[in-house]
Amino acid sequence: MVSRVHKRTAMYRNLQLLRSIRCSHSHPKASVLLDLSNYIEGLKHKLQELNQLTVATARKIVDYDPMPKLEVEAQEEGFVIKVLSQSSCQGLLVFILEAFEELGLDVLQARVSCADSFSLEALGNKENNEDTRPLDAHLVEKVVSQAIQNWREVSQI
């Protein structure tokens, strides 16, 4: 009889512990167990998502390319220039701004980050001046790409 009381007491304590994990106030044991089962399934799903994210991040590290990526899009009001790199690229911004000046681009709006990685997104349009050289996305990409290459040569010294 004493062992039966000990078992019930232990089972009651364990049930209380399970309720406290999920802050469940349900009285039926089945309800508490079902709630915890759903909670554990949710945790498994989150763990699986985190594992997939870790694998994806590891693949990006393997595919790491130190050369900044450049993308130029022509738009009605000018060009959107995006430069992204996984390293901070100290001094690259100066080279890119000089390329904009060489092209005669006015920067209307820009977002730049150079802390842990380099990220630049700029909206530029052609200045109204005596330079009549036609400007297209290919030429902008070529000049900015050359600026990145010049920065790379200077920064390797």
Sequence and secondary structure as in RCSB ss.txt:
>XXXX:A:sequence
MVSRVHKRTAMYRNLQLLRSIRCSHSHPKASVLLDLSNYIEGLKHKLQELNQLTVATARKIVDYDPMPKLEVEAQ
EEGFVIKVLSQSSCQGLLVFILEAFEELGLDVLQARVSCADSFSLEALGNKENNEDTRPLDAHLVEKVVSQAIQN
WREVSQI
>XXXX:A:secstr
 HHHHHHHHHHHHHHHHHHHHHT    SHHHHHHHHHHHHHHHHHHHHHHHHHHHHHHHHHHT   S EEEEEEE
TTEEEEEEEESS  TTHHHHHHHHHHHHTEEEEEEEEE SSSEEEEEEEEE  SS      HHHHHHHHHHHHHH
HHHHHT 
